[in-house]
Amino acid sequence: MTVPGLLIVISGPSGTGKGTICKSLFQRRPDIFFSISATTRPPRAGEIEGVNYYFKDKKSFEEMLDRNEFLEWAMVYDNYYGTPKTPVIEAMASGKDVVLEIDVQGALKVREKAPEGIYLFVVPPSLRQLRARIERRGTDSMEVINKRMGKALVELANLYAYNYVIVNDIVEEAVDRVESILKAEKCTVQRYRFVVDGEPDEPLVVPK
Ligand code: 5GP
């Protein structure tokens, strides 16, 4: 019997570096399945179709919505973003841990369907550093930067809907903490069954 993988949801205000954390986590743990979202946002320089996102026009995205193909979806900065359902379900069923890097609205929707998931919230060390990071990225106009800062404050108010907070001060240390959380979550008693009538040499606990 295959033990289902963990569902790990990572959110945090735009510019907190959650993408960088995910990239580094992927290098350390290539066995994890990182869900690739669909979006109507145009690709940024260097972004690759099927790697960063599945880039869709509005019509194709809405067709996917009609076909109920998303685990969750949200409108973020006037663009649609959604998590395709089938790849996530298949990866988990095959025993892989799955990471969704999605915004707070999406995470709250997933939480309703999968309360047993692990919900991580990445925060910047300070608001000043958050603004500096968004500005450094150099991809957004002042209007968009201000919008992102406004949304960051609203998102931060949802911190307590999550299980863990990761302050992204030093990326590699933040990833260390994420890895430790995943290791600990594999050991929670809820994931195991006590074998009361096994043979003396058999394991006392087995994954559920
Ligand atoms: P960006 O345009 O900077 O790549 O992403 C903008 C925001 O959309 C980020 O907070 C990111 O986590 C979120 N996002 C990316 N994919 C999804 C998704 O599939 N669903 C939801 N709800 N949010 C997403």
Residues whose N, C-alpha, C, O or C-beta is under 5 A from the ligand:
A	BS01	5GP	G12 S37 A38 W73 A74 V76 Y81 G82 T83 E101 I102 D103 G106
